[in-house]
Amino acid sequence: MPKFVTLSCALAASVVTFACPAQLSAAAEETISIATLLKGGWQIAGYTSTLDSRSAFILFRHPDEPYLVQCRASYDVTRTPPVTSNCYKLQ
């Protein structure tokens, strides 16, 4: 079990590390939603949850596109709306 926890932490850290440069350059891009991605034929390529289990990173791929899209989805009952997501292209 400790190896699984270590692997999960390393995976989450690497996802965050790779996401930071892409997020900074995505400021001028259009807003992307998870519903729009799924309706547009995007497929889930991978996902991981955070240690607090209130948010998750979801990686999407599309057979016709040369880039991936990463989304961070979170749930917080103290906010309105309680479900939020932030999606951006990884190029």
N, C-alpha and C positions, 0 to 999 in steps of 0.2 A: 504493500500500500504506500509506503513512503516514496518509492520510486515513481509511482503514478502522480503523487502530489508534486514532486520535483519536476516531472515532465510537463504537467499542466501549467505550473508556474513559468517554466521556461518558454512554453508555447505562447502563453498570454503575453509575456514580456517581449517576445520577438514580434508578435502581431502589433503591439503598441509601438515598438521601435520602427517597424516598417511603415506604420500608418502616419507617423508624425510629419515626415517631409511631404507626403501626398496631401495631407490635410491642409498644410500651409499654402500649397499652390492651388488648392481647390476653392479658395475664397471667392473667386469671380465666377465659378461655375454655377450651373443651374441646380435647383433643389431636386434631389433624387429620393424617391420613396421606395420602400420595400414592395408595396403593392404594385407600383408602376413597373418595377423590375420583373416581378413574377408574371404580370400580365404581358410583358414584352418578350417573354420567352427565356429570361435569364434563369439559370439553374443554380442551386446551392452547391458550392464546391467544397465548403468546409465551415465549421463553426467551433467556437469555444466560449465557455462562460467565464465570468470573473470569479474571484474567490468569494465575494459576498453574495453571489447568485442573484443579483438584482439587474445585471446587464449581461449582454453577450455580443460577441463579434461574429458576423456572418459574412462569408466570402462568396460572391456570386461570379459566375462565368457565363458567357454567351458563345455559342459555337461560331458565330459570324463576326465577333468583335475581338480585336487584338489585346484588350485590356481587361482587368478584373475590377469589380466594384466591391468595396468593403463597407459594411454597415455596422454601427454600434446601436443596438436596441436596448432600451432600459425601461424598467418599471418602478415607479415611485408613487405610492398612494398619497403622499403629502403634496403632490403637484397636480396641476390641471393643465393639460390632460395627463393622466398617470403614465401613459405609454409614450415614449419619445424615441426617435431614431435619427441618426446622422449618417448619411451615406456619401461616399466620395469615390472617384475613380482612382485606381492605382495604375499609373502608366510607367 
